[in-house]
Each structure stands twice: as structure tokens, then as C-alpha cells.
Amino acid sequence: MSGSYNEKRESYGLLMNRLLGERDLSTTDEEFRAYAMEEVRKFIVELRELNIELTLRPNYLDISPSHYSSSEKLES
């Protein structure tokens, strides 16, 4: 998701709505993005305890998602 987090979509899931509920605690979008990334990383570790594997693709590589990624599968 790019742009500002101030405008909510109608179709966010429970986890995203929970994160956005904390949006007012951040003074900037960058601060909120850092907070959200940290929470997602914690969630990924916790999912592994349930034998659910979820990974993040680094943003800094500027690589489009492969055909194996969930974002590609969701968009198709």
C-alpha cells in the first residue's frame, strides 16, 4: 500500500483494522509504517509457532513480486 494511511478502505481485514486503530499514536506515515512493519514481523514469528510460514519481501530491492508470491496470486 502506498500513500497516506489516513484514508481507510472499506475492505480491510481484522489485522489491518487493528493496526490502523493504532494510527493516531504515530505522528507521521513513516512512523506508522515502521510500527506496522515491526508488528507484522512479530506476527510472522508467532505464526511459525503454529507451523504457518509467512515471509516478507524486502522493499529496498525494488523487485516486482514473483509469480509464487501471495500478492501475485491475490491479484490474479
N, C-alpha and C positions, 0 to 999 in steps of 0.2 A: 504494500500500500504506500503510495507516495502522497505528498501534500500534507495538509493540516489534519490533525486528529480532532479538531473542534467540531466538525460536522459529522454526525453519526449516520450510518446507513441503517436501513430498517431490518436487514437480514443478518446481522452479526449473531454468532453463536454465543453460548453461555460464557465461554472462556474470554472471548474478546469483550463482551459486555462487562465482565468482571474487571478486566484491565482498564477499560475506558471509565469505569466508575472511580478509578484512582487518578484519572487525568488531571483533575483540579489540584492535585498535590504537586504537580510539576509546573514550573514557570514557563518552560519552552517546549516546543515539539521535540527538540533534540534530547532534552532531559527525560521526557516521557518515553521516547524511543529507547533510550538506554535502560530505563526502568523496565519497560516491556521485554526487551531482549534478555535481561537478567532473569526475569520471572519465567520466560519461555525456556531458558536453559535449565532452570531448576525443575520445571515441569518435565522436560525431556529425561533428566536423571531419574525423577520419580517414576516415570512410565517404564523405564528399564527394569525397575523392581517388579513390575507386573509382566515382564517379558514382552513389552511393546517397544519396538525400536523406531525412533523418530530422530532425524538428523536435520541440521540447519546447513544451508549453503551460504558460504561467506559472501557478504555483499561487496567486499572490496575487489573481488576477482572480475567483476563486470562480465560474467559469463551467463548466457541465457540458460534457462533450465533444460536439462536433458529430457529425452522422451521417457526416461524412467522416473522422473520426479512427480510427486503428487500434484504439484501446481499445474503441470502439463496435463495430467490425467483429468483434473477437475475442470480445466478449461475446455477440454475436448467434448 
